[in-house]
Amino acid sequence: ADWMYRNLSARVEAACPVRSPEAKSRLWRMIDVMLQDRRKASLLNPDGSYSKLTAPDDTDPNSPAALGTFETLMRDALPQLTDQPQ
């Protein structure tokens, strides 16, 4: 975060243990998806410049690297939503 007021004085962060195996599994899935998302990723080079990171050419079109975080997590959630009784 930068040194802006909102980050130094008007921010609350909290942490708590996650004990549920199901919740842990879902959280790790979200983290894994976010780490694979390369659509807006950049690499900071030693000289201070940035290089855009891209997914390899042989990337599965349904992978988080190609779809992005939002689309991947929505696809994960949709089957759970459609199985719910109305």
Secondary structure, 3 states (H helix, E strand, C coil): CCCCHHHHCCCCCCCCCCCCHHHHHHHHHHHHHHHHCCCCCEEECCCCCEEECCCCCCCCCCCHHHHCHHHHHHHHHHHHHHCCCC
